[in-house]
């Protein structure tokens, strides 16, 4: 059984750095609702974010984040909303357990990263918040660091 807190790429420096950025740092920043923890993980110039709206049909996907600032505002809105909720379990453990990132394709200075969520978190009232979607991240080596240059996210998991 995999340890959800353990980076699965201990001897691959590129994949190790990408996993740390997209799993460990992203989750901790989200839980703290602190964009400053991840702001240096993005390439602002040319950033693009597509919202798949959990739809299989790409005709229903939307260019929801044409700029990094548009994505930052939505990320902060979601993080603040999450922070205002009460849970019956540790949110950090639940999110790490739900998250899988084991497939990173690297070609030169570019990477295609597949991050999947499959599970949920129990709220204090006993209801369950289902976390079941996936995101394709487009990363590139930028000024010596792997960074996110865009994504197609909120896709169904599994697709179709």
N, CA and C atoms as a LAMMPS dump frame, in Angstrom:
ITEM: TIMESTEP
0
ITEM: NUMBER OF ATOMS
480
ITEM: BOX BOUNDS ff ff ff
-5.0000000000000000e+02 5.0000000000000000e+02
-5.0000000000000000e+02 5.0000000000000000e+02
-5.0000000000000000e+02 5.0000000000000000e+02
ITEM: ATOMS id mol type element x y z
1 1 1 N 0.846 -1.187 0
2 1 2 C 0 0 0
3 1 3 C 0.885 1.241 0
4 2 1 N 0.511 2.217 -0.805
5 2 2 C 1.33 3.413 -0.927
6 2 3 C 1.143 4.329 0.286
7 3 1 N 2.201 5.023 0.631
8 3 2 C 2.143 6.041 1.672
9 3 3 C 1.806 7.358 0.974
10 4 1 N 0.611 7.914 1.209
11 4 2 C 0.202 9.111 0.474
12 4 3 C 1.058 10.343 0.754
13 5 1 N 1.825 10.316 1.836
14 5 2 C 2.684 11.446 2.175
15 5 3 C 4.091 11.296 1.594
16 6 1 N 4.391 10.121 1.065
17 6 2 C 5.732 9.81 0.577
18 6 3 C 5.854 10.115 -0.915
19 7 1 N 6.821 10.944 -1.256
20 7 2 C 7.091 11.254 -2.646
21 7 3 C 7.548 9.966 -3.334
22 8 1 N 6.847 9.533 -4.408
23 8 2 C 7.196 8.267 -5.06
24 8 3 C 8.417 8.353 -5.987
25 9 1 N 9.089 9.499 -6.01
26 9 2 C 10.231 9.695 -6.901
27 9 3 C 11.483 10.093 -6.114
28 10 1 N 11.958 9.228 -5.216
29 10 2 C 13.092 9.608 -4.368
30 10 3 C 14.414 9.801 -5.125
31 11 1 N 14.59 9.122 -6.262
32 11 2 C 15.875 9.205 -6.952
33 11 3 C 15.799 9.904 -8.303
34 12 1 N 14.682 10.549 -8.595
35 12 2 C 14.505 11.29 -9.85
36 12 3 C 14.253 12.75 -9.484
37 13 1 N 15.272 13.576 -9.605
38 13 2 C 15.178 14.95 -9.088
39 13 3 C 14.077 15.769 -9.766
40 14 1 N 13.884 15.62 -11.066
41 14 2 C 12.844 16.394 -11.753
42 14 3 C 11.457 15.977 -11.276
43 15 1 N 11.186 14.685 -11.306
44 15 2 C 9.87 14.209 -10.884
45 15 3 C 9.644 14.447 -9.388
46 16 1 N 10.697 14.321 -8.604
47 16 2 C 10.602 14.596 -7.171
48 16 3 C 10.162 16.05 -6.943
49 17 1 N 10.787 16.986 -7.648
50 17 2 C 10.455 18.414 -7.504
51 17 3 C 9.03 18.704 -7.962
52 18 1 N 8.613 18.087 -9.055
53 18 2 C 7.254 18.299 -9.569
54 18 3 C 6.223 17.759 -8.576
55 19 1 N 6.47 16.563 -8.028
56 19 2 C 5.548 15.995 -7.04
57 19 3 C 5.455 16.902 -5.814
58 20 1 N 6.577 17.354 -5.313
59 20 2 C 6.569 18.24 -4.14
60 20 3 C 5.747 19.501 -4.416
61 21 1 N 5.894 20.062 -5.619
62 21 2 C 5.171 21.275 -5.988
63 21 3 C 3.669 21.018 -6.08
64 22 1 N 3.282 19.94 -6.774
65 22 2 C 1.873 19.716 -7.087
66 22 3 C 1.098 18.917 -6.038
67 23 1 N 1.807 18.303 -5.114
68 23 2 C 1.106 17.558 -4.064
69 23 3 C 1.378 18.215 -2.708
70 24 1 N 2.55 18.041 -2.202
71 24 2 C 2.85 18.497 -0.842
72 24 3 C 2.644 19.998 -0.651
73 25 1 N 3.314 20.8 -1.469
74 25 2 C 3.219 22.255 -1.293
75 25 3 C 1.819 22.763 -1.635
76 26 1 N 1.215 22.209 -2.687
77 26 2 C -0.121 22.648 -3.089
78 26 3 C -1.152 22.364 -1.997
79 27 1 N -1.118 21.175 -1.428
80 27 2 C -2.081 20.831 -0.382
81 27 3 C -1.878 21.712 0.858
82 28 1 N -0.638 21.867 1.287
83 28 2 C -0.386 22.675 2.483
84 28 3 C -0.779 24.137 2.27
85 29 1 N -0.513 24.674 1.087
86 29 2 C -0.896 26.062 0.792
87 29 3 C -2.416 26.198 0.753
88 30 1 N -3.083 25.236 0.124
89 30 2 C -4.538 25.27 0.044
90 30 3 C -5.159 25.238 1.436
91 31 1 N -4.676 24.346 2.285
92 31 2 C -5.218 24.246 3.643
93 31 3 C -4.968 25.509 4.458
94 32 1 N -3.862 26.182 4.189
95 32 2 C -3.555 27.442 4.877
96 32 3 C -4.22 28.635 4.19
97 33 1 N -4.825 28.4 3.026
98 33 2 C -5.395 29.463 2.188
99 33 3 C -4.362 30.564 1.974
100 34 1 N -3.132 30.131 1.664
101 34 2 C -2.003 31.046 1.557
102 34 3 C -1.34 30.915 0.181
103 35 1 N -1.755 31.762 -0.743
104 35 2 C -1.229 31.746 -2.104
105 35 3 C 0.277 31.998 -2.133
106 36 1 N 0.79 32.741 -1.185
107 36 2 C 2.224 33.067 -1.195
108 36 3 C 3.087 31.807 -1.112
109 37 1 N 2.523 30.718 -0.596
110 37 2 C 3.276 29.466 -0.493
111 37 3 C 3.485 28.802 -1.86
112 38 1 N 2.655 29.157 -2.854
113 38 2 C 2.744 28.535 -4.177
114 38 3 C 2.939 29.528 -5.318
115 39 1 N 2.928 30.807 -5.029
116 39 2 C 2.969 31.787 -6.117
117 39 3 C 4.202 31.653 -7.009
118 40 1 N 5.313 31.206 -6.463
119 40 2 C 6.53 31.04 -7.264
120 40 3 C 6.537 29.728 -8.041
121 41 1 N 5.464 28.94 -7.936
122 41 2 C 5.362 27.671 -8.652
123 41 3 C 4.713 27.829 -10.025
124 42 1 N 4.447 29.055 -10.437
125 42 2 C 3.754 29.308 -11.702
126 42 3 C 4.584 30.182 -12.622
127 43 1 N 4.413 29.943 -13.916
128 43 2 C 4.932 30.84 -14.947
129 43 3 C 3.755 31.734 -15.325
130 44 1 N 3.852 33.004 -15.011
131 44 2 C 2.712 33.897 -15.246
132 44 3 C 2.501 34.184 -16.729
133 45 1 N 3.576 34.425 -17.447
134 45 2 C 3.459 34.765 -18.867
135 45 3 C 2.951 33.566 -19.661
136 46 1 N 1.811 33.738 -20.311
137 46 2 C 1.236 32.683 -21.129
138 46 3 C 0.462 31.634 -20.365
139 47 1 N 0.258 31.822 -19.066
140 47 2 C -0.488 30.85 -18.266
141 47 3 C -1.899 30.695 -18.825
142 48 1 N -2.391 29.454 -18.791
143 48 2 C -3.758 29.176 -19.222
144 48 3 C -4.313 28.031 -18.374
145 49 1 N -5.574 28.172 -17.962
146 49 2 C -6.239 27.131 -17.195
147 49 3 C -7.602 26.83 -17.784
148 50 1 N -7.826 25.565 -18.095
149 50 2 C -9.095 25.111 -18.658
150 50 3 C -9.876 24.384 -17.563
151 51 1 N -11.151 24.732 -17.407
152 51 2 C -12.044 24.066 -16.462
153 51 3 C -12.849 23.031 -17.229
154 52 1 N -12.57 21.755 -16.979
155 52 2 C -13.282 20.673 -17.644
156 52 3 C -14.691 20.459 -17.126
157 53 1 N -15.023 21.127 -16.029
158 53 2 C -16.377 21.095 -15.466
159 53 3 C -16.871 19.67 -15.202
160 54 1 N -15.92 18.749 -14.98
161 54 2 C -16.201 17.33 -14.742
162 54 3 C -17.015 16.717 -15.884
163 55 1 N -16.796 17.249 -17.085
164 55 2 C -17.481 16.791 -18.292
165 55 3 C -16.513 16.015 -19.176
166 56 1 N -16.954 14.908 -19.74
167 56 2 C -16.139 14.128 -20.659
168 56 3 C -16.018 14.835 -22.01
169 57 1 N -17.056 15.505 -22.418
170 57 2 C -17.104 16.162 -23.716
171 57 3 C -16.324 17.479 -23.691
172 58 1 N -15.229 17.591 -24.47
173 58 2 C -14.44 18.826 -24.469
174 58 3 C -15.212 20.05 -24.967
175 59 1 N -16.33 19.842 -25.674
176 59 2 C -17.148 20.977 -26.103
177 59 3 C -17.722 21.736 -24.91
178 60 1 N -17.77 21.099 -23.753
179 60 2 C -18.326 21.727 -22.552
180 60 3 C -17.256 22.332 -21.653
181 61 1 N -15.995 22.133 -21.988
182 61 2 C -14.902 22.709 -21.201
183 61 3 C -14.841 24.206 -21.45
184 62 1 N -14.305 24.949 -20.491
185 62 2 C -14.269 26.402 -20.598
186 62 3 C -12.89 26.968 -20.269
187 63 1 N -12.561 28.045 -20.947
188 63 2 C -11.343 28.798 -20.672
189 63 3 C -11.65 29.684 -19.459
190 64 1 N -11.659 29.065 -18.308
191 64 2 C -12.058 29.759 -17.079
192 64 3 C -10.938 30.628 -16.52
193 65 1 N -9.692 30.284 -16.862
194 65 2 C -8.547 30.974 -16.268
195 65 3 C -7.573 31.412 -17.367
196 66 1 N -7.914 32.489 -18.075
197 66 2 C -7.055 32.964 -19.159
198 66 3 C -5.775 33.638 -18.661
199 67 1 N -5.731 33.887 -17.355
200 67 2 C -4.553 34.498 -16.738
201 67 3 C -4.303 33.826 -15.392
202 68 1 N -3.087 33.961 -14.907
203 68 2 C -2.772 33.425 -13.589
204 68 3 C -3.563 34.146 -12.506
205 69 1 N -3.778 35.431 -12.652
206 69 2 C -4.538 36.159 -11.629
207 69 3 C -5.979 35.657 -11.54
208 70 1 N -6.576 35.278 -12.663
209 70 2 C -7.935 34.723 -12.634
210 70 3 C -7.939 33.399 -11.874
211 71 1 N -6.925 32.578 -12.104
212 71 2 C -6.838 31.311 -11.381
213 71 3 C -6.574 31.551 -9.899
214 72 1 N -5.692 32.482 -9.577
215 72 2 C -5.373 32.782 -8.179
216 72 3 C -6.638 33.172 -7.416
217 73 1 N -7.473 33.999 -7.999
218 73 2 C -8.701 34.437 -7.321
219 73 3 C -9.625 33.258 -7.03
220 74 1 N -9.767 32.348 -7.996
221 74 2 C -10.625 31.181 -7.778
222 74 3 C -10.002 30.229 -6.764
223 75 1 N -8.695 30.035 -6.843
224 75 2 C -7.987 29.182 -5.891
225 75 3 C -8.181 29.712 -4.473
226 76 1 N -8.021 31.004 -4.29
227 76 2 C -8.207 31.613 -2.971
228 76 3 C -9.655 31.496 -2.501
229 77 1 N -10.604 31.679 -3.408
230 77 2 C -12.018 31.544 -3.045
231 77 3 C -12.299 30.128 -2.535
232 78 1 N -11.815 29.127 -3.278
233 78 2 C -12.03 27.739 -2.876
234 78 3 C -11.319 27.424 -1.557
235 79 1 N -10.107 27.903 -1.396
236 79 2 C -9.338 27.631 -0.176
237 79 3 C -10.015 28.264 1.043
238 80 1 N -10.496 29.486 0.899
239 80 2 C -11.173 30.151 2.019
240 80 3 C -12.491 29.456 2.356
241 81 1 N -13.206 29.027 1.327
242 81 2 C -14.45 28.29 1.547
243 81 3 C -14.168 26.99 2.301
244 82 1 N -13.138 26.27 1.873
245 82 2 C -12.768 25.013 2.524
246 82 3 C -12.368 25.259 3.975
247 83 1 N -11.598 26.322 4.208
248 83 2 C -11.117 26.633 5.561
249 83 3 C -12.269 26.946 6.515
250 84 1 N -13.376 27.408 5.976
251 84 2 C -14.527 27.744 6.809
252 84 3 C -15.407 26.554 7.162
253 85 1 N -15.065 25.387 6.667
254 85 2 C -15.868 24.187 6.918
255 85 3 C -15.297 23.393 8.091
256 86 1 N -16.142 22.552 8.659
257 86 2 C -15.729 21.681 9.765
258 86 3 C -15.761 20.235 9.289
259 87 1 N -14.738 19.496 9.689
260 87 2 C -14.608 18.116 9.232
261 87 3 C -14.496 17.156 10.413
262 88 1 N -14.919 15.922 10.173
263 88 2 C -14.867 14.884 11.203
264 88 3 C -13.533 14.141 11.159
265 89 1 N -12.692 14.491 10.212
266 89 2 C -11.384 13.857 10.088
267 89 3 C -10.36 14.933 9.734
268 90 1 N -9.106 14.566 9.844
269 90 2 C -8.043 15.511 9.533
270 90 3 C -8.057 15.807 8.034
271 91 1 N -8.319 17.06 7.636
272 91 2 C -8.404 17.391 6.214
273 91 3 C -7.11 17.105 5.448
274 92 1 N -5.976 17.355 6.062
275 92 2 C -4.698 17.147 5.372
276 92 3 C -4.52 15.666 5.04
277 93 1 N -4.767 14.812 6.006
278 93 2 C -4.653 13.375 5.766
279 93 3 C -5.64 12.921 4.698
280 94 1 N -6.867 13.416 4.765
281 94 2 C -7.899 13.031 3.792
282 94 3 C -7.507 13.46 2.38
283 95 1 N -7.002 14.664 2.23
284 95 2 C -6.637 15.137 0.886
285 95 3 C -5.424 14.378 0.359
286 96 1 N -4.408 14.184 1.184
287 96 2 C -3.244 13.406 0.74
288 96 3 C -3.664 11.99 0.341
289 97 1 N -4.535 11.36 1.121
290 97 2 C -4.98 10.002 0.839
291 97 3 C -5.761 9.934 -0.465
292 98 1 N -6.495 10.976 -0.769
293 98 2 C -7.311 11.05 -1.971
294 98 3 C -6.473 11.325 -3.223
295 99 1 N -5.313 11.936 -3.058
296 99 2 C -4.493 12.416 -4.172
297 99 3 C -3.48 11.38 -4.635
298 100 1 N -3.426 11.197 -5.957
299 100 2 C -2.411 10.338 -6.569
300 100 3 C -1.73 11.115 -7.69
301 101 1 N -0.418 11.146 -7.648
302 101 2 C 0.362 11.736 -8.733
303 101 3 C 1.58 10.831 -8.935
304 102 1 N 1.455 9.949 -9.897
305 102 2 C 2.521 8.97 -10.147
306 102 3 C 2.943 8.929 -11.604
307 103 1 N 2.275 9.707 -12.464
308 103 2 C 2.546 9.676 -13.899
309 103 3 C 3.004 11.056 -14.355
310 104 1 N 4.297 11.174 -14.609
311 104 2 C 4.891 12.427 -15.065
312 104 3 C 5.702 12.122 -16.319
313 105 1 N 5.271 12.696 -17.428
314 105 2 C 5.958 12.524 -18.701
315 105 3 C 6.829 13.757 -18.937
316 106 1 N 8.13 13.533 -19.091
317 106 2 C 9.056 14.648 -19.3
318 106 3 C 9.726 14.502 -20.657
319 107 1 N 9.683 15.577 -21.429
320 107 2 C 10.392 15.672 -22.712
321 107 3 C 11.165 16.979 -22.689
322 108 1 N 12.484 16.886 -22.525
323 108 2 C 13.309 18.083 -22.459
324 108 3 C 12.942 18.933 -21.263
325 109 1 N 12.569 20.178 -21.534
326 109 2 C 12.224 21.122 -20.472
327 109 3 C 10.716 21.226 -20.223
328 110 1 N 9.948 20.271 -20.748
329 110 2 C 8.491 20.283 -20.587
330 110 3 C 8.043 18.997 -19.905
331 111 1 N 6.926 19.105 -19.178
332 111 2 C 6.371 17.933 -18.508
333 111 3 C 4.849 17.965 -18.567
334 112 1 N 4.275 16.793 -18.757
335 112 2 C 2.84 16.589 -18.662
336 112 3 C 2.614 15.745 -17.415
337 113 1 N 1.822 16.277 -16.492
338 113 2 C 1.661 15.654 -15.181
339 113 3 C 0.189 15.328 -14.954
340 114 1 N -0.06 14.096 -14.514
341 114 2 C -1.426 13.647 -14.271
342 114 3 C -1.656 13.511 -12.766
343 115 1 N -2.54 14.362 -12.257
344 115 2 C -2.865 14.357 -10.826
345 115 3 C -4.326 13.955 -10.688
346 116 1 N -4.573 12.939 -9.843
347 116 2 C -5.927 12.414 -9.711
348 116 3 C -6.398 12.449 -8.264
349 117 1 N -7.679 12.702 -8.127
350 117 2 C -8.332 12.688 -6.825
351 117 3 C -9.398 11.605 -6.87
352 118 1 N -9.38 10.728 -5.889
353 118 2 C -10.355 9.65 -5.845
354 118 3 C -10.62 9.299 -4.386
355 119 1 N -11.659 9.881 -3.846
356 119 2 C -12.005 9.633 -2.448
357 119 3 C -12.92 10.719 -1.941
358 120 1 N -12.698 11.111 -0.705
359 120 2 C -13.527 12.143 -0.129
360 120 3 C -13.103 12.478 1.28
361 121 1 N -13.859 13.366 1.855
362 121 2 C -13.593 13.812 3.222
363 121 3 C -14.929 13.921 3.954
364 122 1 N -14.957 13.442 5.191
365 122 2 C -16.185 13.46 5.982
366 122 3 C -16.307 14.776 6.732
367 123 1 N -17.451 15.402 6.545
368 123 2 C -17.733 16.669 7.234
369 123 3 C -18.171 16.391 8.669
370 124 1 N -18.134 17.418 9.471
371 124 2 C -18.508 17.284 10.886
372 124 3 C -19.943 16.81 11.053
373 125 1 N -20.817 17.139 10.097
374 125 2 C -22.222 16.723 10.192
375 125 3 C -22.445 15.296 9.692
376 126 1 N -21.358 14.605 9.293
377 126 2 C -21.462 13.227 8.834
378 126 3 C -21.598 13.082 7.331
379 127 1 N -21.883 14.165 6.631
380 127 2 C -21.982 14.081 5.171
381 127 3 C -20.588 13.925 4.571
382 128 1 N -20.548 13.521 3.334
383 128 2 C -19.268 13.242 2.682
384 128 3 C -19.079 14.179 1.5
385 129 1 N -17.944 14.859 1.457
386 129 2 C -17.559 15.702 0.335
387 129 3 C -16.718 14.83 -0.591
388 130 1 N -17.258 14.502 -1.755
389 130 2 C -16.581 13.612 -2.694
390 130 3 C -15.538 14.404 -3.475
391 131 1 N -14.319 13.891 -3.477
392 131 2 C -13.216 14.474 -4.232
393 131 3 C -12.874 13.47 -5.326
394 132 1 N -13.407 13.698 -6.515
395 132 2 C -13.203 12.734 -7.597
396 132 3 C -13.119 13.47 -8.929
397 133 1 N -11.896 13.881 -9.27
398 133 2 C -11.616 14.523 -10.545
399 133 3 C -10.135 14.351 -10.829
400 134 1 N -9.719 14.845 -11.991
401 134 2 C -8.303 14.786 -12.332
402 134 3 C -7.9 16.04 -13.078
403 135 1 N -6.604 16.297 -13.048
404 135 2 C -6.039 17.475 -13.7
405 135 3 C -4.796 17.07 -14.467
406 136 1 N -4.674 17.622 -15.665
407 136 2 C -3.451 17.515 -16.451
408 136 3 C -2.716 18.842 -16.306
409 137 1 N -1.532 18.804 -15.741
410 137 2 C -0.717 20.013 -15.575
411 137 3 C 0.336 20.059 -16.66
412 138 1 N 0.571 21.249 -17.174
413 138 2 C 1.644 21.496 -18.138
414 138 3 C 2.718 22.245 -17.37
415 139 1 N 3.848 21.603 -17.199
416 139 2 C 4.941 22.208 -16.438
417 139 3 C 6.142 22.404 -17.35
418 140 1 N 6.988 23.339 -16.964
419 140 2 C 8.232 23.527 -17.711
420 140 3 C 9.329 23.983 -16.771
421 141 1 N 10.521 23.685 -17.196
422 141 2 C 11.689 24.134 -16.455
423 141 3 C 11.874 25.606 -16.787
424 142 1 N 11.712 26.446 -15.774
425 142 2 C 11.72 27.899 -15.976
426 142 3 C 12.677 28.517 -14.964
427 143 1 N 13.732 29.113 -15.467
428 143 2 C 14.742 29.745 -14.605
429 143 3 C 15.266 28.765 -13.558
430 144 1 N 15.524 27.526 -14.011
431 144 2 C 16.138 26.534 -13.146
432 144 3 C 15.206 25.752 -12.24
433 145 1 N 13.886 26.013 -12.327
434 145 2 C 12.907 25.314 -11.469
435 145 3 C 11.739 24.819 -12.299
436 146 1 N 11.191 23.686 -11.895
437 146 2 C 9.955 23.226 -12.527
438 146 3 C 8.802 24.082 -12.031
439 147 1 N 7.994 24.573 -12.994
440 147 2 C 6.857 25.432 -12.666
441 147 3 C 5.656 25.048 -13.517
442 148 1 N 4.493 25.475 -13.082
443 148 2 C 3.236 25.212 -13.782
444 148 3 C 3.004 26.334 -14.789
445 149 1 N 2.828 25.951 -16.062
446 149 2 C 2.533 26.96 -17.08
447 149 3 C 1.068 26.907 -17.509
448 150 1 N 0.349 25.888 -17.059
449 150 2 C -1.068 25.792 -17.36
450 150 3 C -1.614 24.442 -16.945
451 151 1 N -2.92 24.273 -17.138
452 151 2 C -3.555 23 -16.801
453 151 3 C -4.899 22.874 -17.492
454 152 1 N -5.333 21.63 -17.613
455 152 2 C -6.698 21.299 -17.97
456 152 3 C -7.202 20.488 -16.784
457 153 1 N -8.093 21.074 -16.036
458 153 2 C -8.478 20.47 -14.768
459 153 3 C -9.957 20.279 -14.591
460 154 1 N -10.283 19.768 -13.409
461 154 2 C -11.671 19.472 -13.048
462 154 3 C -12.28 18.543 -14.094
463 155 1 N -11.462 17.559 -14.514
464 155 2 C -11.91 16.545 -15.461
465 155 3 C -12.498 15.366 -14.694
466 156 1 N -13.419 14.63 -15.301
467 156 2 C -13.957 13.459 -14.599
468 156 3 C -12.841 12.45 -14.306
469 157 1 N -12.99 11.747 -13.21
470 157 2 C -12.079 10.664 -12.864
471 157 3 C -12.928 9.479 -12.401
472 158 1 N -13.004 8.442 -13.221
473 158 2 C -12.304 8.259 -14.493
474 158 3 C -13.022 8.978 -15.643
475 159 1 N -12.291 9.152 -16.732
476 159 2 C -12.874 9.762 -17.922
477 159 3 C -13.805 8.748 -18.587
478 160 1 N -14.988 9.209 -18.96
479 160 2 C -15.929 8.399 -19.74
480 160 3 C -16.36 7.183 -19.046
